[in-house]
Amino acid sequence: MSAKVGHQRWQIVFFMLVQTACVGAMATSTIETPVRSFILVCIISICTAPSQLVTIVMIMFGLEDQNDM
């Protein structure tokens, strides 16, 4: 997906910003707001995989020698 969209660096920045905002918003959740907690956890988990995968692929393609891994 990231190759079709392009600008992988900005995708990583966007996903990390969303994750950070949602983790901060989790501080507003209480025992009376379980739906808010559930939605925020879902958004965080959806944003975690793309940011990690794009970063790993960028690092792997940037290595000169695969023995450095």
Distance bins in CASP14 RR format, pairs under 12 A and 6 or more apart:
PFRMAT RR
TARGET T0000
AUTHOR 0000-0000-0000
RMODE 2
METHOD distances of the structure
MODEL  1
1 8 0 0 0 0 0 1 0 0 0 0 0
1 11 0 0 0 0 1 0 0 0 0 0 0
1 15 0 0 0 0 0 1 0 0 0 0 0
1 49 0 0 0 0 0 1 0 0 0 0 0
1 50 1 0 0 1 0 0 0 0 0 0 0
1 53 0 0 0 0 1 0 0 0 0 0 0
1 54 0 0 0 0 1 0 0 0 0 0 0
1 57 0 0 0 0 0 1 0 0 0 0 0
2 8 1 0 1 0 0 0 0 0 0 0 0
2 9 0 0 0 0 0 1 0 0 0 0 0
2 10 0 0 0 0 0 1 0 0 0 0 0
2 11 1 0 1 0 0 0 0 0 0 0 0
2 12 0 0 0 0 1 0 0 0 0 0 0
2 14 0 0 0 0 0 1 0 0 0 0 0
2 15 0 0 0 0 0 1 0 0 0 0 0
2 49 0 0 0 0 0 1 0 0 0 0 0
2 50 1 0 0 1 0 0 0 0 0 0 0
2 51 0 0 0 0 0 1 0 0 0 0 0
2 52 0 0 0 0 0 1 0 0 0 0 0
2 53 1 0 0 1 0 0 0 0 0 0 0
2 54 1 0 1 0 0 0 0 0 0 0 0
2 55 0 0 0 0 0 1 0 0 0 0 0
2 56 0 0 0 0 0 1 0 0 0 0 0
2 57 1 0 0 1 0 0 0 0 0 0 0
2 58 0 0 0 0 1 0 0 0 0 0 0
2 61 0 0 0 0 0 1 0 0 0 0 0
3 11 0 0 0 0 0 1 0 0 0 0 0
3 53 0 0 0 0 0 1 0 0 0 0 0
3 54 0 0 0 0 1 0 0 0 0 0 0
3 57 0 0 0 0 1 0 0 0 0 0 0
3 58 0 0 0 0 0 1 0 0 0 0 0
3 61 0 0 0 0 0 1 0 0 0 0 0
4 11 0 0 0 0 0 1 0 0 0 0 0
5 11 1 0 0 1 0 0 0 0 0 0 0
5 12 0 0 0 0 0 1 0 0 0 0 0
5 14 0 0 0 0 0 1 0 0 0 0 0
5 15 0 0 0 0 0 1 0 0 0 0 0
5 50 0 0 0 0 0 1 0 0 0 0 0
5 54 0 0 0 0 0 1 0 0 0 0 0
6 12 0 0 0 0 0 1 0 0 0 0 0
6 14 0 0 0 0 0 1 0 0 0 0 0
6 54 0 0 0 0 1 0 0 0 0 0 0
6 58 0 0 0 0 0 1 0 0 0 0 0
7 13 0 0 0 0 1 0 0 0 0 0 0
7 14 0 0 0 0 1 0 0 0 0 0 0
7 54 0 0 0 0 0 1 0 0 0 0 0
7 58 0 0 0 0 0 1 0 0 0 0 0
8 14 0 0 0 0 0 1 0 0 0 0 0
8 15 0 0 0 0 0 1 0 0 0 0 0
8 50 0 0 0 0 1 0 0 0 0 0 0
8 51 0 0 0 0 0 1 0 0 0 0 0
8 53 0 0 0 0 0 1 0 0 0 0 0
8 54 1 0 1 0 0 0 0 0 0 0 0
8 55 0 0 0 0 1 0 0 0 0 0 0
8 56 0 0 0 0 0 1 0 0 0 0 0
8 57 1 0 0 1 0 0 0 0 0 0 0
8 58 1 0 1 0 0 0 0 0 0 0 0
8 59 0 0 0 0 0 1 0 0 0 0 0
8 61 0 0 0 0 0 1 0 0 0 0 0
8 62 0 0 0 0 0 1 0 0 0 0 0
9 15 0 0 0 0 0 1 0 0 0 0 0
9 16 0 0 0 0 0 1 0 0 0 0 0
9 51 0 0 0 0 0 1 0 0 0 0 0
9 54 0 0 0 0 1 0 0 0 0 0 0
9 55 0 0 0 0 1 0 0 0 0 0 0
9 58 1 0 0 1 0 0 0 0 0 0 0
10 16 0 0 0 0 0 1 0 0 0 0 0
10 17 0 0 0 0 0 1 0 0 0 0 0
10 51 0 0 0 0 0 1 0 0 0 0 0
10 54 0 0 0 0 0 1 0 0 0 0 0
11 17 0 0 0 0 0 1 0 0 0 0 0
11 18 0 0 0 0 0 1 0 0 0 0 0
11 47 0 0 0 0 0 1 0 0 0 0 0
11 50 1 0 0 1 0 0 0 0 0 0 0
11 51 1 0 0 1 0 0 0 0 0 0 0
11 52 0 0 0 0 0 1 0 0 0 0 0
11 53 0 0 0 0 0 1 0 0 0 0 0
11 54 1 0 1 0 0 0 0 0 0 0 0
11 55 0 0 0 0 1 0 0 0 0 0 0
11 57 0 0 0 0 0 1 0 0 0 0 0
11 58 0 0 0 0 0 1 0 0 0 0 0
12 18 0 0 0 0 0 1 0 0 0 0 0
12 19 0 0 0 0 0 1 0 0 0 0 0
12 47 0 0 0 0 0 1 0 0 0 0 0
12 48 0 0 0 0 0 1 0 0 0 0 0
12 50 0 0 0 0 1 0 0 0 0 0 0
12 51 1 0 1 0 0 0 0 0 0 0 0
12 52 0 0 0 0 1 0 0 0 0 0 0
12 53 0 0 0 0 1 0 0 0 0 0 0
12 54 1 0 1 0 0 0 0 0 0 0 0
12 55 1 0 1 0 0 0 0 0 0 0 0
12 56 0 0 0 0 0 1 0 0 0 0 0
12 57 0 0 0 0 0 1 0 0 0 0 0
12 58 0 0 0 0 1 0 0 0 0 0 0
12 59 0 0 0 0 0 1 0 0 0 0 0
13 19 0 0 0 0 0 1 0 0 0 0 0
13 20 0 0 0 0 0 1 0 0 0 0 0
13 47 0 0 0 0 0 1 0 0 0 0 0
13 50 0 0 0 0 0 1 0 0 0 0 0
13 51 0 0 0 0 1 0 0 0 0 0 0
13 54 0 0 0 0 0 1 0 0 0 0 0
13 55 0 0 0 0 0 1 0 0 0 0 0
14 20 0 0 0 0 0 1 0 0 0 0 0
14 21 0 0 0 0 0 1 0 0 0 0 0
14 47 0 0 0 0 1 0 0 0 0 0 0
14 50 0 0 0 0 1 0 0 0 0 0 0
14 51 0 0 0 0 1 0 0 0 0 0 0
14 54 0 0 0 0 0 1 0 0 0 0 0
15 21 0 0 0 0 0 1 0 0 0 0 0
15 22 0 0 0 0 0 1 0 0 0 0 0
15 43 0 0 0 0 0 1 0 0 0 0 0
15 44 0 0 0 0 0 1 0 0 0 0 0
15 45 0 0 0 0 0 1 0 0 0 0 0
15 46 0 0 0 0 1 0 0 0 0 0 0
15 47 1 0 1 0 0 0 0 0 0 0 0
15 48 1 0 0 1 0 0 0 0 0 0 0
15 49 0 0 0 0 1 0 0 0 0 0 0
15 50 1 0 1 0 0 0 0 0 0 0 0
15 51 1 1 0 0 0 0 0 0 0 0 0
15 52 0 0 0 0 1 0 0 0 0 0 0
15 53 0 0 0 0 0 1 0 0 0 0 0
15 54 0 0 0 0 1 0 0 0 0 0 0
15 55 0 0 0 0 1 0 0 0 0 0 0
16 22 0 0 0 0 0 1 0 0 0 0 0
16 23 0 0 0 0 0 1 0 0 0 0 0
16 44 0 0 0 0 0 1 0 0 0 0 0
16 47 1 0 0 1 0 0 0 0 0 0 0
16 48 0 0 0 0 1 0 0 0 0 0 0
16 50 0 0 0 0 0 1 0 0 0 0 0
16 51 1 0 1 0 0 0 0 0 0 0 0
16 52 0 0 0 0 0 1 0 0 0 0 0
16 54 0 0 0 0 0 1 0 0 0 0 0
16 55 0 0 0 0 1 0 0 0 0 0 0
17 23 0 0 0 0 0 1 0 0 0 0 0
17 24 0 0 0 0 0 1 0 0 0 0 0
17 43 0 0 0 0 0 1 0 0 0 0 0
17 47 0 0 0 0 1 0 0 0 0 0 0
17 51 0 0 0 0 1 0 0 0 0 0 0
18 24 0 0 0 0 0 1 0 0 0 0 0
18 25 0 0 0 0 0 1 0 0 0 0 0
18 40 0 0 0 0 0 1 0 0 0 0 0
18 42 0 0 0 0 0 1 0 0 0 0 0
18 43 1 0 0 1 0 0 0 0 0 0 0
18 44 0 0 0 0 1 0 0 0 0 0 0
18 45 0 0 0 0 0 1 0 0 0 0 0
18 46 0 0 0 0 1 0 0 0 0 0 0
18 47 1 0 1 0 0 0 0 0 0 0 0
18 48 0 0 0 0 0 1 0 0 0 0 0
18 50 0 0 0 0 0 1 0 0 0 0 0
18 51 0 0 0 0 1 0 0 0 0 0 0
19 25 0 0 0 0 0 1 0 0 0 0 0
19 26 0 0 0 0 0 1 0 0 0 0 0
19 40 0 0 0 0 0 1 0 0 0 0 0
19 41 0 0 0 0 0 1 0 0 0 0 0
19 43 0 0 0 0 1 0 0 0 0 0 0
19 44 1 0 1 0 0 0 0 0 0 0 0
19 45 0 0 0 0 1 0 0 0 0 0 0
19 46 0 0 0 0 1 0 0 0 0 0 0
19 47 1 0 1 0 0 0 0 0 0 0 0
19 48 1 0 0 1 0 0 0 0 0 0 0
19 49 0 0 0 0 0 1 0 0 0 0 0
19 50 0 0 0 0 0 1 0 0 0 0 0
19 51 1 0 0 1 0 0 0 0 0 0 0
19 52 0 0 0 0 0 1 0 0 0 0 0
20 26 0 0 0 0 0 1 0 0 0 0 0
20 27 0 0 0 0 0 1 0 0 0 0 0
20 40 0 0 0 0 0 1 0 0 0 0 0
20 43 0 0 0 0 0 1 0 0 0 0 0
20 44 0 0 0 0 1 0 0 0 0 0 0
20 47 0 0 0 0 1 0 0 0 0 0 0
20 48 0 0 0 0 0 1 0 0 0 0 0
20 51 0 0 0 0 0 1 0 0 0 0 0
21 27 0 0 0 0 0 1 0 0 0 0 0
21 28 0 0 0 0 0 1 0 0 0 0 0
21 40 0 0 0 0 1 0 0 0 0 0 0
21 43 0 0 0 0 1 0 0 0 0 0 0
21 44 0 0 0 0 1 0 0 0 0 0 0
21 47 0 0 0 0 1 0 0 0 0 0 0
22 28 0 0 0 0 0 1 0 0 0 0 0
22 29 0 0 0 0 0 1 0 0 0 0 0
22 36 0 0 0 0 0 1 0 0 0 0 0
22 37 0 0 0 0 0 1 0 0 0 0 0
22 38 0 0 0 0 0 1 0 0 0 0 0
22 39 0 0 0 0 1 0 0 0 0 0 0
22 40 1 0 1 0 0 0 0 0 0 0 0
22 41 0 0 0 0 1 0 0 0 0 0 0
22 42 0 0 0 0 1 0 0 0 0 0 0
22 43 1 0 1 0 0 0 0 0 0 0 0
22 44 1 0 1 0 0 0 0 0 0 0 0
22 45 0 0 0 0 1 0 0 0 0 0 0
22 46 0 0 0 0 1 0 0 0 0 0 0
22 47 1 0 0 1 0 0 0 0 0 0 0
22 48 0 0 0 0 0 1 0 0 0 0 0
23 29 0 0 0 0 0 1 0 0 0 0 0
23 37 0 0 0 0 0 1 0 0 0 0 0
23 40 0 0 0 0 1 0 0 0 0 0 0
23 41 0 0 0 0 1 0 0 0 0 0 0
23 43 0 0 0 0 1 0 0 0 0 0 0
23 44 1 0 0 1 0 0 0 0 0 0 0
23 45 0 0 0 0 0 1 0 0 0 0 0
23 47 0 0 0 0 0 1 0 0 0 0 0
23 48 0 0 0 0 0 1 0 0 0 0 0
24 36 0 0 0 0 0 1 0 0 0 0 0
24 37 0 0 0 0 0 1 0 0 0 0 0
24 40 0 0 0 0 1 0 0 0 0 0 0
24 43 0 0 0 0 0 1 0 0 0 0 0
24 44 0 0 0 0 0 1 0 0 0 0 0
25 33 0 0 0 0 0 1 0 0 0 0 0
25 36 1 0 0 1 0 0 0 0 0 0 0
25 37 0 0 0 0 1 0 0 0 0 0 0
25 39 0 0 0 0 1 0 0 0 0 0 0
25 40 1 0 1 0 0 0 0 0 0 0 0
25 41 0 0 0 0 0 1 0 0 0 0 0
25 43 0 0 0 0 1 0 0 0 0 0 0
25 44 0 0 0 0 1 0 0 0 0 0 0
26 33 0 0 0 0 0 1 0 0 0 0 0
26 36 0 0 0 0 1 0 0 0 0 0 0
26 37 1 0 0 1 0 0 0 0 0 0 0
26 38 0 0 0 0 0 1 0 0 0 0 0
26 39 0 0 0 0 0 1 0 0 0 0 0
26 40 1 0 1 0 0 0 0 0 0 0 0
26 41 1 0 0 1 0 0 0 0 0 0 0
26 42 0 0 0 0 0 1 0 0 0 0 0
26 43 0 0 0 0 0 1 0 0 0 0 0
26 44 0 0 0 0 1 0 0 0 0 0 0
27 33 0 0 0 0 0 1 0 0 0 0 0
27 36 0 0 0 0 0 1 0 0 0 0 0
27 37 0 0 0 0 0 1 0 0 0 0 0
27 40 0 0 0 0 0 1 0 0 0 0 0
28 36 1 0 0 1 0 0 0 0 0 0 0
28 37 0 0 0 0 1 0 0 0 0 0 0
28 40 0 0 0 0 1 0 0 0 0 0 0
29 35 0 0 0 0 1 0 0 0 0 0 0
29 36 1 0 1 0 0 0 0 0 0 0 0
29 37 1 0 1 0 0 0 0 0 0 0 0
29 38 0 0 0 0 1 0 0 0 0 0 0
29 39 0 0 0 0 1 0 0 0 0 0 0
29 40 1 0 0 1 0 0 0 0 0 0 0
29 41 0 0 0 0 1 0 0 0 0 0 0
30 36 0 0 0 0 1 0 0 0 0 0 0
30 37 0 0 0 0 1 0 0 0 0 0 0
31 37 0 0 0 0 1 0 0 0 0 0 0
33 39 0 0 0 0 1 0 0 0 0 0 0
33 40 0 0 0 0 1 0 0 0 0 0 0
34 40 0 0 0 0 0 1 0 0 0 0 0
34 41 0 0 0 0 0 1 0 0 0 0 0
35 41 0 0 0 0 0 1 0 0 0 0 0
35 42 0 0 0 0 0 1 0 0 0 0 0
36 42 0 0 0 0 0 1 0 0 0 0 0
36 43 0 0 0 0 0 1 0 0 0 0 0
37 43 0 0 0 0 0 1 0 0 0 0 0
37 44 0 0 0 0 0 1 0 0 0 0 0
38 44 0 0 0 0 0 1 0 0 0 0 0
38 45 0 0 0 0 0 1 0 0 0 0 0
39 45 0 0 0 0 0 1 0 0 0 0 0
39 46 0 0 0 0 0 1 0 0 0 0 0
40 46 0 0 0 0 0 1 0 0 0 0 0
40 47 0 0 0 0 0 1 0 0 0 0 0
41 47 0 0 0 0 0 1 0 0 0 0 0
41 48 0 0 0 0 0 1 0 0 0 0 0
42 48 0 0 0 0 0 1 0 0 0 0 0
44 50 0 0 0 0 0 1 0 0 0 0 0
44 51 0 0 0 0 0 1 0 0 0 0 0
45 51 0 0 0 0 0 1 0 0 0 0 0
45 52 0 0 0 0 0 1 0 0 0 0 0
47 53 0 0 0 0 0 1 0 0 0 0 0
47 54 0 0 0 0 0 1 0 0 0 0 0
48 54 0 0 0 0 0 1 0 0 0 0 0
48 55 0 0 0 0 0 1 0 0 0 0 0
49 55 0 0 0 0 0 1 0 0 0 0 0
49 56 0 0 0 0 0 1 0 0 0 0 0
50 56 0 0 0 0 0 1 0 0 0 0 0
50 57 0 0 0 0 0 1 0 0 0 0 0
51 57 0 0 0 0 0 1 0 0 0 0 0
51 58 0 0 0 0 0 1 0 0 0 0 0
52 58 0 0 0 0 0 1 0 0 0 0 0
52 59 0 0 0 0 0 1 0 0 0 0 0
53 59 0 0 0 0 0 1 0 0 0 0 0
53 60 0 0 0 0 0 1 0 0 0 0 0
54 60 0 0 0 0 0 1 0 0 0 0 0
54 61 0 0 0 0 0 1 0 0 0 0 0
55 61 0 0 0 0 0 1 0 0 0 0 0
55 62 0 0 0 0 0 1 0 0 0 0 0
56 62 0 0 0 0 0 1 0 0 0 0 0
56 63 0 0 0 0 0 1 0 0 0 0 0
56 69 0 0 0 0 0 1 0 0 0 0 0
57 63 0 0 0 0 0 1 0 0 0 0 0
59 66 0 0 0 0 0 1 0 0 0 0 0
59 68 0 0 0 0 1 0 0 0 0 0 0
59 69 0 0 0 0 1 0 0 0 0 0 0
60 66 0 0 0 0 1 0 0 0 0 0 0
60 68 0 0 0 0 0 1 0 0 0 0 0
60 69 1 0 0 1 0 0 0 0 0 0 0
61 69 0 0 0 0 0 1 0 0 0 0 0
62 68 0 0 0 0 1 0 0 0 0 0 0
62 69 0 0 0 0 0 1 0 0 0 0 0
63 69 1 0 0 1 0 0 0 0 0 0 0
END
